[in-house]
Amino acid sequence: MKTKTIYLEYWEEFKSFGIPKKEIEELKEQGIVADIRFRKELYENKNTDRPTVGFLLGQDKGDNGEEYYTIGLTYAQAALSTGAEIKFLDYESSYQQMKGCDGVILPGGAFDNPEDFFIDGKDMGGKEGKRFFAYKAAITEAHRNHKPMLGICAGAQMIGALLGNMKMYRSLDKEVSKKTVHKPKAETDVRIHGLKLIKGTPIFDIMGLDANEDKIMINSRHNQAMVHPALQDYVEGRPLVKMDMYAVSDADGIPEIWGNEAAGILCVQGHPEDLAAMGNKKMQRLYNYIAKKAAAYKRAHTKTPLKLINLRKKCKII
């Protein structure tokens, strides 16, 4: 597999780091997989032995109609603050790009999901595109190789549906008595709402919470979500990975945080990167979690050189 390293640049038009999609597509036509990175000067942690965490890029379209792969500033800050090396995934080669990663972050985004993801049983004519299959490919590679995953918003939904056999509401506005504003009218509105924490779950250790805390605040911007936990009990079929509920919205019981500690999976329906960018350390720890799990994965899968193994055998005390 031929690869070429390319670097994201800052685009004022989108207030994001990104790269034109045509550059990636041209490489793909040449049989080359893009190795997409941040420039080295953006990293505060200069440790070269850090784990590599994949991050699936979003997309934007310029005023001239040109399409770009992008990562927003709050996502970029949260990812860089983990101390991990970030390797970006595009929609052309996400499965191959994941092979060089020790874990993956799957962010939010808007795209069509398969109709069977939804609990309403309707067929609304949705058609999955490249972006959906890029998420699916990254999740599939990570699952097959037992790599840790962090899902944010749509990324959390994808992990829940594909691996956890969790069903979704198509529209919270239409299917749930509205008690919580899950999606503010403006994308830039960092409106927060309460989450009820489920005692005894890993979220307390992950976020550094006191065992007596029963509520935290988070922000979100979604109109689709996983159905209430009680409804999940009636979903047919067995999950590939059992998902444990860590927190639900305190006003309407919508699933907000879930995962599987043994599998290194954490799913967050909200957008902790926005609050982390404002200095919220508890929210940043949700991102740090994936870096810690990826570091453990890397240690477990790093082969000891044969010469060192033989030397250890010779030095063994009998």
MARDREN-752390 format. One record per residue (C-alpha): residue in three letters; y, x, z. Coordinates in steps of 0.001 Angstrom, whole numbers. Each point is the difference from the previous one (the first is absolute). Layout:
// MARDREN-752390
+--------+---------+---------+---------+
! residu !   north !    east !      up !
+--------+---------+---------+---------+
!    ala !       Y !       X !       Z !
...
+--------+---------+---------+---------+
END
This chain:
// MARDREN-752390
+--------+---------+---------+---------+
! residu !   north !    east !      up !
+--------+---------+---------+---------+
!    met !       0 !       0 !       0 !
!    lys !    3274 !    1570 !   -1151 !
!    thr !    2975 !    -466 !    2309 !
!    lys !    3689 !     837 !    -134 !
!    thr !    2269 !      93 !    3039 !
!    ile !    3249 !   -1921 !    -389 !
!    tyr !    2657 !    -814 !    2587 !
!    leu !    1878 !   -3149 !     896 !
!    glu !    3781 !      79 !    -397 !
!    tyr !    2599 !   -2094 !    1804 !
!    trp !    1364 !   -2902 !   -2091 !
!    glu !    3285 !   -1398 !    1261 !
!    glu !    -488 !   -3094 !   -2161 !
!    phe !   -2924 !   -1114 !    2173 !
!    lys !     863 !    1843 !    3224 !
!    ser !   -3530 !    1370 !    -319 !
!    phe !   -2001 !    3050 !    -980 !
!    gly !   -1803 !    -515 !   -3274 !
!    ile !   -1111 !    1058 !   -3439 !
!    pro !      71 !   -1751 !   -3413 !
!    lys !   -3293 !   -1770 !    -694 !
!    lys !     -14 !    1318 !   -3569 !
!    glu !    -455 !    3566 !    1318 !
!    ile !   -3194 !   -1045 !    1778 !
!    glu !   -1256 !   -1968 !   -2999 !
!    glu !     621 !    2925 !   -2352 !
!    leu !   -2059 !    2276 !    2235 !
!    lys !   -2798 !   -2587 !     116 !
!    glu !     -58 !    -104 !   -3820 !
!    gln !    -533 !    3771 !      46 !
!    gly !   -2914 !    -372 !    2424 !
!    ile !    2052 !    1375 !    2903 !
!    val !     144 !   -1575 !    3463 !
!    ala !    3419 !     268 !    1630 !
!    asp !      79 !    1797 !    3365 !
!    ile !    3165 !   -1656 !    1365 !
!    arg !    1733 !    1529 !    3012 !
!    phe !    3176 !     209 !    2061 !
!    arg !    1861 !    3271 !    -447 !
!    lys !    -873 !    2492 !    2743 !
!    glu !    3521 !     154 !    1400 !
!    leu !    -294 !   -3612 !    1199 !
!    tyr !   -2670 !     929 !    2547 !
!    glu !    1071 !    1068 !    3475 !
!    asn !   -3586 !     928 !     849 !
!    lys !    -797 !    3148 !   -2018 !
!    asn !   -3628 !     145 !    1173 !
!    thr !   -2117 !     520 !   -3102 !
!    asp !   -3171 !   -1226 !    1724 !
!    arg !    1230 !   -3572 !     414 !
!    pro !   -2086 !   -2921 !   -1309 !
!    thr !     785 !   -1594 !   -3353 !
!    val !     805 !   -3712 !     108 !
!    gly !     189 !   -2068 !   -3174 !
!    phe !    2838 !   -2498 !    -457 !
!    leu !    -126 !   -2642 !   -2731 !
!    leu !    3376 !    -157 !   -1724 !
!    gly !    2067 !   -3119 !    -568 !
!    gln !    1900 !    -810 !   -3166 !
!    asp !    3582 !    -656 !   -1103 !
!    lys !    1708 !    -685 !   -3307 !
!    gly !    3305 !    1611 !    -939 !
!    asp !    3002 !   -1712 !   -1545 !
!    asn !   -1127 !    1405 !   -3359 !
!    gly !   -3430 !   -1635 !     363 !
!    glu !   -1844 !    3260 !     731 !
!    glu !   -2738 !    -289 !    2660 !
!    tyr !    -428 !    2416 !    2882 !
!    tyr !   -2545 !     733 !    2700 !
!    thr !    1949 !      54 !    3268 !
!    ile !    -174 !     325 !    3773 !
!    gly !    2844 !   -1458 !    2087 !
!    leu !    1906 !    2143 !    2455 !
!    thr !   -1411 !   -1541 !    3190 !
!    tyr !   -3563 !     364 !   -1319 !
!    ala !     781 !    3613 !    -958 !
!    gln !    1446 !     800 !    3423 !
!    ala !   -2950 !   -1553 !    1863 !
!    ala !   -2543 !    1818 !   -2191 !
!    leu !    1755 !    3374 !     272 !
!    ser !     348 !    -407 !    3781 !
!    thr !   -3784 !    -159 !     419 !
!    gly !    -254 !    3721 !    -756 !
!    ala !   -2640 !    -634 !   -2679 !
!    glu !     201 !    1234 !   -3584 !
!    ile !     719 !   -3054 !   -2154 !
!    lys !   -1725 !    -352 !   -3365 !
!    phe !    1103 !   -2972 !   -2066 !
!    leu !   -2243 !   -2383 !   -1900 !
!    asp !    1045 !   -1689 !   -3246 !
!    tyr !   -1519 !   -3013 !   -1764 !
!    glu !   -1786 !    2068 !   -2647 !
!    ser !   -2192 !    2317 !    2066 !
!    ser !      16 !   -1098 !    3641 !
!    tyr !   -3782 !     365 !     410 !
!    gln !       0 !    3594 !   -1276 !
!    gln !    3150 !     869 !    1969 !
!    met !   -1617 !   -1280 !    3206 !
!    lys !   -2744 !    2623 !    -273 !
!    gly !    2438 !    2638 !    1233 !
!    cys !    1144 !   -2062 !    2992 !
!    asp !   -1166 !    -175 !    3618 !
!    gly !    1426 !   -3502 !     487 !
!    val !    2280 !   -2515 !   -1680 !
!    ile !    3063 !   -2177 !     613 !
!    leu !     118 !   -3239 !   -1984 !
!    pro !    3536 !   -1449 !     139 !
!    gly !    1358 !   -3448 !    -738 !
!    gly !     774 !   -1398 !   -3427 !
!    ala !     -36 !   -3116 !   -2152 !
!    phe !   -2906 !    -574 !   -2408 !
!    asp !   -2653 !   -2607 !    -780 !
!    asn !   -3150 !     -93 !    2107 !
!    pro !   -3361 !   -1487 !   -1046 !
!    glu !    -129 !   -3755 !     499 !
!    asp !   -3020 !     309 !    2298 !
!    phe !    2140 !    1886 !    2532 !
!    phe !    1684 !   -3278 !     942 !
!    ile !   -1392 !   -2628 !    2351 !
!    asp !    1433 !   -2996 !   -1893 !
!    gly !   -2750 !     132 !   -2660 !
!    lys !    2505 !    -517 !   -2827 !
!    asp !     286 !    1840 !   -3295 !
!    met !    3679 !     609 !    -691 !
!    gly !    -625 !    2156 !   -3046 !
!    gly !     796 !    3292 !    1679 !
!    lys !    -984 !    3096 !   -1968 !
!    glu !    -550 !    3352 !    1672 !
!    gly !    1762 !    2934 !   -1637 !
!    lys !      46 !    3793 !     226 !
!    arg !    1636 !      16 !    3404 !
!    phe !   -2707 !   -2150 !    1582 !
!    phe !   -2750 !    2174 !   -1456 !
!    ala !    1763 !    3156 !    1209 !
!    tyr !    -135 !   -1370 !    3566 !
!    lys !   -3628 !   -1000 !    -465 !
!    ala !    -969 !    3402 !   -1401 !
!    ala !    1677 !    1872 !    2866 !
!    ile !   -1619 !   -2241 !    2622 !
!    thr !   -3407 !     301 !   -1684 !
!    glu !     131 !    3810 !     -79 !
!    ala !    1193 !     192 !    3596 !
!    his !   -2679 !   -2425 !    1217 !
!    arg !   -2846 !    1746 !   -1846 !
!    asn !     982 !    3336 !    1516 !
!    his !     890 !   -1336 !    3472 !
!    lys !    3652 !    1046 !    -267 !
!    pro !    2580 !   -1586 !    2333 !
!    met !    2434 !   -2598 !   -1348 !
!    leu !    3357 !   -1430 !    1033 !
!    gly !     958 !   -3265 !   -1689 !
!    ile !    3568 !   -1316 !     126 !
!    cys !     828 !   -3615 !    -996 !
!    ala !   -1742 !    -543 !   -3370 !
!    gly !   -2038 !    3151 !     616 !
!    ala !   -1229 !   -1492 !    3271 !
!    gln !    -904 !   -3229 !   -1805 !
!    met !   -1945 !    1923 !   -2641 !
!    ile !   -2060 !    1872 !    2597 !
!    gly !    -595 !   -3201 !    1968 !
!    ala !   -1143 !   -1951 !   -3057 !
!    leu !   -2029 !    2694 !   -1784 !
!    leu !   -1726 !    1583 !    2990 !
!    gly !     345 !   -2550 !    2782 !
!    asn !    -794 !   -3152 !   -1991 !
!    met !    3190 !   -1505 !    1458 !
!    lys !    1580 !   -2947 !   -1805 !
!    met !    3708 !    -475 !    -642 !
!    tyr !    2647 !   -2700 !      -1 !
!    arg !    1596 !    -216 !   -3434 !
!    ser !    3315 !   -1185 !    1453 !
!    leu !     991 !     -11 !    3660 !
!    asp !    2892 !   -2342 !    -808 !
!    lys !   -2397 !   -2658 !   -1300 !
!    glu !   -3141 !     571 !    2074 !
!    val !    1254 !     836 !    3492 !
!    ser !    2376 !   -1827 !    2290 !
!    lys !    2885 !    2423 !    -160 !
!    lys !     780 !    1424 !    3423 !
!    thr !     629 !    3633 !    -923 !
!    val !    2204 !    1426 !   -2746 !
!    his !   -2547 !    2254 !   -1655 !
!    lys !    2176 !     564 !   -3072 !
!    pro !    3814 !     155 !     320 !
!    lys !    1990 !   -1075 !   -3048 !
!    ala !    1350 !    3519 !    -511 !
!    glu !   -2423 !    2930 !    -454 !
!    thr !    2367 !    2196 !    2001 !
!    asp !       1 !   -2381 !    3003 !
!    val !   -1926 !    1811 !    2761 !
!    arg !    -518 !   -3143 !    2037 !
!    ile !   -2535 !     463 !    2782 !
!    his !   -2396 !   -2441 !    1621 !
!    gly !   -2508 !     134 !    2831 !
!    leu !   -3657 !     983 !    -124 !
!    lys !   -2550 !    -975 !    2614 !
!    leu !   -2206 !    2984 !     795 !
!    ile !   -3730 !    -498 !     510 !
!    lys !   -1137 !    1753 !    3165 !
!    gly !   -2602 !    2734 !    -172 !
!    thr !     627 !     864 !   -3668 !
!    pro !     871 !    3468 !   -1379 !
!    ile !    3600 !    -976 !    -781 !
!    phe !    1081 !     998 !    3521 !
!    asp !   -1152 !    3599 !    -476 !
!    ile !    1204 !     138 !   -3606 !
!    met !    3550 !   -1056 !     863 !
!    gly !     152 !    1581 !    3454 !
!    leu !     415 !   -3364 !    1719 !
!    asp !    -423 !    -758 !    3669 !
!    ala !   -3252 !   -1845 !     709 !
!    asn !    1983 !   -2818 !    1619 !
!    glu !    2191 !    -669 !   -3026 !
!    asp !    -780 !   -3273 !   -1716 !
!    lys !    2658 !     -95 !   -2713 !
!    ile !    1789 !    2262 !   -2496 !
!    met !    2607 !    -679 !   -2670 !
!    ile !    -407 !     753 !   -3704 !
!    asn !    1635 !    -926 !   -3294 !
!    ser !   -1639 !   -1394 !   -3129 !
!    arg !     693 !   -1346 !   -3497 !
!    his !   -3018 !   -1886 !   -1297 !
!    asn !    -864 !   -3562 !    -994 !
!    gln !   -3752 !     571 !    -378 !
!    ala !   -2157 !     951 !    2972 !
!    met !   -3522 !     -29 !    1364 !
!    val !   -1022 !   -3386 !    1392 !
!    his !    -145 !    -705 !    3735 !
!    pro !   -2852 !    1848 !    1759 !
!    ala !   -1803 !   -3253 !     885 !
!    leu !    -202 !    -936 !   -3699 !
!    gln !   -1523 !    3383 !    -850 !
!    asp !   -3065 !   -1008 !    2014 !
!    tyr !    -837 !   -2567 !   -2689 !
!    val !     266 !    2384 !   -2956 !
!    glu !   -3348 !     478 !   -1753 !
!    gly !   -1394 !    3465 !    -627 !
!    arg !    -217 !    3186 !    2025 !
!    pro !    2794 !    2599 !      26 !
!    leu !    -573 !    3573 !   -1112 !
!    val !    2020 !    1038 !    3057 !
!    lys !     478 !   -2224 !    3036 !
!    met !    3705 !    -428 !     692 !
!    asp !    1132 !    -435 !    3597 !
!    met !    3239 !   -1866 !     714 !
!    tyr !    2552 !    2096 !    1931 !
!    ala !    3103 !   -2237 !     -78 !
!    val !    1181 !   -3378 !   -1305 !
!    ser !    3428 !   -1556 !    -420 !
!    asp !     944 !   -1452 !    3383 !
!    ala !    1557 !   -3134 !   -1520 !
!    asp !   -2584 !   -1118 !   -2568 !
!    gly !   -3117 !    2148 !     536 !
!    ile !      57 !    1645 !   -3447 !
!    pro !   -2041 !    3260 !     -64 !
!    glu !    2371 !    2960 !     200 !
!    ile !   -2015 !    3106 !     915 !
!    trp !   -3742 !     522 !    -416 !
!    gly !   -2449 !    2792 !    -757 !
!    asn !   -3153 !    1867 !     860 !
!    glu !     412 !    3040 !    2250 !
!    ala !   -3387 !    1536 !    -860 !
!    ala !     790 !    -181 !   -3724 !
!    gly !    3544 !    1292 !     505 !
!    ile !    1501 !   -3165 !   -1500 !
!    leu !    3332 !   -1413 !    1159 !
!    cys !    1741 !   -2939 !   -1684 !
!    val !    3576 !   -1071 !     798 !
!    gln !    1464 !   -3132 !   -1570 !
!    gly !    3579 !    1019 !     845 !
!    his !    2118 !    2972 !   -1069 !
!    pro !      65 !    2484 !    2892 !
!    glu !    1552 !    2691 !   -2226 !
!    asp !    3340 !   -1861 !      51 !
!    leu !     180 !      51 !    3796 !
!    ala !   -1422 !    3530 !     162 !
!    ala !    2909 !    1152 !   -2182 !
!    met !    2321 !   -1385 !    2685 !
!    gly !   -1669 !    2179 !    2631 !
!    asn !   -2743 !   -2316 !    1286 !
!    lys !   -2708 !    2452 !    1080 !
!    lys !   -2615 !   -2695 !     602 !
!    met !     254 !   -1125 !   -3618 !
!    gln !    -173 !    3588 !   -1266 !
!    arg !   -3253 !     428 !    1933 !
!    leu !   -1623 !   -2561 !   -2314 !
!    tyr !     563 !    2484 !   -2824 !
!    asn !    -908 !    3005 !    2132 !
!    tyr !   -3361 !   -1668 !     653 !
!    ile !   -1110 !     460 !   -3606 !
!    ala !     973 !    3691 !      70 !
!    lys !   -2042 !     572 !    3173 !
!    lys !   -3014 !   -1764 !   -1499 !
!    ala !     409 !    1926 !   -3261 !
!    ala !     152 !    3299 !    1910 !
!    ala !   -3264 !    -908 !    1767 !
!    tyr !   -1554 !    -907 !   -3358 !
!    lys !    1093 !    3328 !   -1479 !
!    arg !   -1455 !    1985 !    2913 !
!    ala !   -3299 !   -1864 !    -254 !
!    his !    -261 !     587 !   -3744 !
!    thr !    1190 !    3602 !    -215 !
!    lys !   -2952 !    2223 !    -790 !
!    thr !    -382 !    3160 !    2055 !
!    pro !    -305 !    3069 !   -2295 !
!    leu !   -3582 !    1262 !    -288 !
!    lys !     959 !    3515 !    1171 !
!    leu !    1481 !   -1429 !    3204 !
!    ile !   -3134 !   -2093 !     622 !
!    asn !   -2218 !    3104 !    -349 !
!    leu !    2299 !    1975 !    2313 !
!    arg !    -219 !   -2733 !    2638 !
!    lys !   -3811 !      63 !    -218 !
!    lys !     -56 !    3773 !     497 !
!    cys !    2321 !    -252 !    3010 !
!    lys !   -1984 !   -2811 !    1628 !
!    ile !    -843 !     790 !    3616 !
!    ile !   -3681 !    -430 !     757 !
+--------+---------+---------+---------+
END
